[in-house]
Amino acid sequence: MGSNVFIKTLDSIDSTNRYVRDEAASLWNEAGAAKVVALSALSQTSGRGQRGNVWLSEGGKNLLLSILVRPCWLGVKEQFLLSQAISLALLRAMEHYGLHAEIKWPNDIYVGNRKLAGVLVELDCMSGTVEKAVIGVGLNVNQSSFPAMDRIPVSMAMIGGGGYSVDDVRDKLLESFLYYYEILERGEKASIENEYKRHLKGYMLPMSYNDGNSVFEAAVVDVEPCGRLCLRDAAGTLRCYGFKEVELLL
């Protein structure tokens, strides 16, 4: 990674994303010429996930990370590429440890039917481009028991059968994110989109979905540049959904 990634660590914080948003200017000053700024914490008291969910984590056991980038070369209509890039980076980092995972649209990371990691992307846009992006990642590393919730969590340690260095996992993830971020920077967007689709849970494979009106069987056939999920149902009908409009039933 070298000078392209700047990492700051804290013992405890309410929310890494909140801190990075509020302190973005000072973090960039500290980071110098780095392309990617990262803040990690041993624990956070008000971690958030997608759809306003709370992200719960046992102190010191998991990776709590927020990434700050300034992709001013990325159009607002292409913002979903950042979500795809961090999702692929998580898979690439897991592969380094011999762990196979999939992406549950839009950017949750699953092993089988259990959630390994969650992502929250927050953007500031100006004049049609992404001025600033804060990418929050919660990755279960060494935690072995979790409170009851509707999505059953799993950790790297539970899958791999051993403990992991959270700092090493963080560094591997940031190295992987930088890899995909520089692909985007070079304008090679199709390669990100195609790789993302190949790793989606349910890609070309019929699974059960609920769109609030009915439960139906369908396969993922595409993801539009804006992030809309395109499903083809058993009758051959193409159905496309935005965020929160459809749920994969596991």
N, C-alpha and C positions, 0 to 999 in steps of 0.2 A: 504493500500500500504506500509506504514511504510518506512523502510530504502531501500526498493527495487526500489523506484522511486525518482529521484532528479529532481526538477522543478526550472528553472530559468525564470524570466520574464523581458521583456523590453517594454518600451513605444512604440518605433518605430524602424523599421529596414527595409532595402531594401528587404531582403528575409530571412526568418527564416532558410530555408534549406541551403542557402549560408553561413550564420553565423555558423550553426552547423557543416557543413563540414570544414570550415576554422578553427574553434576553438575547434575541437573535443578533442584534447589532453588536453587542459586546462579545458574543461567541465568535462572530466573523472576525472581529478585531484580534481575538486570541488565536484564531486559526490561521491567520496569514493568507497564504496562497492556496490553501487546501480547497479541493472541490467539494468535499463531503465533511460535514461537522456532525459529530455524534455525542450524545449525552447518555450515559448509563447510570443506573442507581441500584443499590442493593435492595431497596424496598421503596414502595410508593403507597400513599394512603388513599389516593383518589384516582387510581388508574381507570381509564375508560377504553371501551371497545366500540365496535360498530353498533349502530342502532341505539346508542345511549346505554349500552350494557356496561356493567362494572367489571374490570379485569382484576381478579383476586390472585395474589401470589404470596407464597411463604417467603419471608425475608431471607435474602442471600442464596436462595435455591434456584432462581430462574433469571432469565435475561430480560431486563426491563430497559428498553432502548428507544431513543428518539433520534432520528436522522434529519438533518437540516441541509437542504440543497437550494440552489438558485438557478433553475433551468430556464433562463429567460429565452432560450432558443426553442422552447416547447410551447406550442399553441394551446390555448384553453381547451379546444375541442380534442386535443390529444392527451389530456391530463391522465387518462386511465393507463397510459403507458407506464407511469410511475408506479401504479398499483401492480401492474404486471411485472415490472422489474424487481420490486421487493419480494413478490411472491416467488419468482424464479430464483432469486438470491437465497431465499430460505431453503428451497429444495436443493440447490447446489451445495449449500453449507451442510445440510443433512447427509447428502451423498458422500461428503468428505469423511463422515463418521460411519459410513456403511448403512445408513438408515434411509429407507424409501418412504416418501410421502407424496401426497397429491394436493392440488389446489381445489378447494371448494369455492366456487364463484361467490363473491368477486375476489377475495384474497385471504380466506382462512386456510390454514394448513392442517391437513388431516392425515392420520395414519389409520386406514380402515374407516371405521365409523367414529373415531375418537379424535378430538381436537388437540393438536399439538401447539399451534401458534395462531395469534390473531394480529391483524394489522389495522391501523387507523391512519388515514391520510388526510391532512388538512392543508388547504391551499390559500395563498393570496395571489390574486391575478390582477394584471394591469395591462391595458391597451392590447387585449387579445392574447397575452402570453402569461405563462406561470412565473410570477416574480419570485415566489418563495413557496417551498413545500416542506412541511414537517410530517415525517413518516414515523409513527409510533409502532413499535413491535413488542409484543409480549410472547416470549417463547418459553415453554415449560422445559426446564433442563434437568434438575435433580429432585424436584418435588415428587413424592410418591403417594400422597393422599390428598384428596381435594374435597371441598364441601359439595353437597348435592346441588346439581344444576341440570338444566335441560339438555345441555351438550356435554357428554361425558369426556373429561379431559384425559390426556395421556402426556407423559414426559419422555424426553430422550432416555433417561435412566431406566424407565419402565420398559422401553422398547429394547434398548441395547444391553440391559442387564448389568450396568455399572454406572459409576459416577463420572461426571465431566467437569472440566474447568470452565466456569461461566465466562471468564475473561477470554479463554481460547475460543469458545463458541462465538462470542461477540466479535473477535477479530476475524474469524473465518467468515462470518456473515457480512461484515463490512467489506472485506476483500471481495466477496461474491457480488455485493451490491455495486461496488465500484466497477466491477467487470461489466455488468449490465448497463449501468449508468453511462459509461463511456461508449457503449454500443449505441445507445440512444443519442448521445452527443454527436456521434458520427452520422446520424440520420438513418441508421439501419433499423428502422422501426418494424419492418415486416418480419425480420428474424425474431424479434421479441414477441410479436403477436402470434406467430406460428408456433413457437416453442411453448408459449403460455397455453394455447389451445390444446396442444398434445398432452399437457400435464393436468388438464382439468378433470376432476371427478365427473364421470358420466359422459365424457367426450366419445361420441359415436356409440354410446352404450345406453340402452333404455333403462331409465330409473324413474322413481315416483316423484312427482312434484305436486305442490298445492299453490294455486294462484289466488286463493281466497274465494273463488267461485266453484272450483272443482278440484278433485285429485285425479291426476292423469299420468300415463306413462309417456315418456319422451326421451330423446337423446339430444345432447348438446351437439350442434352442428357448426356454430359460429359464435363469435363475440364481436360486436360492432366496435369501431374505434372509440365511440363514446362510452363503451362498457356494457351496453345492453346485451343480454344473453339471448341467443337464438336457439330455440328447441324445435325439433320436428317430432310430432306426436305419432301415435300408432296409425292414425288415419292419413298420415302424410302431410298434415297441416303444419305450416311454419308459425311458431308463436315466439314473439320477442318481448322481453321484459326488462324494465329498468330496475335499479336497486330497490329492494324491499317489496317488489311486486310479485315475486315468486319464491318459493322455498323448496329446496331439495329435501325430501323426507328420507331420513336415515334410520 
